[in-house]
Structure formats: C-alpha cells, structure tokens
C-alpha cells in the first residue's frame, strides 16, 4: 500500500510516468481525488503536475514540467 502526504494512494506506472490518486471519497481515486503526475527516473523523480483533493481545496499546486518538487519527499510505502 502506498501513501501520499499521509493519505492512502493508488499508484499507476505507465510509460515513464507515475500517476498518483489520493484523498478521494471512499477510495483514494474516488470522487474529488487529488492527482499527482511525476516523471524522470524509475520512480518519477520530479512532480510535474499536482492537484489537491477537493477536501483540501482542489487547487492545482504544480503545473510545471520543470518543477523541482521531488516525489520521494511525499510518497511512502511503495518501495
């Protein structure tokens, strides 16, 4: 089981991109979920997109393909 910022998360790896869904209603990827997209390296070195779950305002925090925010600083339980 994976966790993103302390919330249970669904992690989907495909073609060099990692998508993380967390904070949704009833399931991590349920209604109102947050979404994080990371790229680079085997486990997605950099977060390139991050939308908070509705319970935290639903704001897009990162929409920058040159972001320096590291996925490893937020994701746990996957390794």
C-alpha positions in Angstrom: 0.0 0.0 0.0 1.3 3.5 -0.9 0.7 6.7 1.0 0.9 10.3 -0.4 1.3 13.1 2.2 -0.3 10.8 4.8 -3.3 9.7 2.7 -3.8 6.3 1.2 -2.9 6.4 -2.5 -3.4 4.5 -5.8 -0.2 4.5 -7.8 -0.2 3.7 -11.6 3.1 3.4 -13.5 2.9 3.6 -17.3 5.5 4.6 -20.0 7.9 6.5 -17.8 5.1 8.4 -15.9 3.8 7.8 -12.5 0.2 8.9 -11.6 -0.9 9.0 -8.0 -4.5 9.4 -7.0 -5.3 10.1 -3.3 -7.8 11.7 -0.9 -10.9 10.7 -2.8 -14.3 9.8 -1.3 -14.5 6.2 -0.2 -11.4 5.2 -2.2 -8.1 7.0 -2.9 -9.1 7.5 -6.5 -12.8 8.3 -5.7 -14.8 11.4 -6.3 -12.8 14.6 -5.5 -9.4 12.8 -5.5 -6.1 14.6 -5.7 -3.8 13.8 -8.7 -0.1 13.9 -8.9 2.0 13.1 -12.1 5.7 12.5 -11.8 8.3 11.8 -14.5 12.0 11.0 -14.7 13.9 8.1 -13.3 12.5 4.7 -12.3 10.1 6.1 -9.7 9.4 9.5 -11.1 12.0 11.9 -9.8 10.0 15.2 -10.3 6.4 16.1 -9.8 5.2 17.8 -12.9 1.5 18.2 -12.0 -0.2 18.2 -8.7 -3.9 19.0 -7.9 -5.0 18.8 -4.3 -8.1 16.7 -3.4 -11.4 18.6 -3.0 -11.1 18.2 0.7 -8.0 20.4 0.6 -9.5 22.9 -1.9 -8.9 21.2 -5.2 -6.3 23.7 -6.3 -3.6 22.9 -8.8 -0.3 23.4 -6.9 2.1 22.5 -9.7 1.6 22.6 -13.4 5.2 22.9 -14.5 7.2 20.4 -16.4 10.3 21.9 -15.0 9.3 21.5 -11.3 11.9 20.7 -8.7 9.4 19.2 -6.3 10.6 15.6 -5.6 8.0 12.7 -5.5 10.1 10.8 -2.9 9.5 13.7 -0.4 5.8 12.9 -0.4 5.3 9.2 -1.3 5.8 6.3 1.1 5.1 2.6 1.3 5.8 1.9 -2.3 9.4 0.8 -2.0 
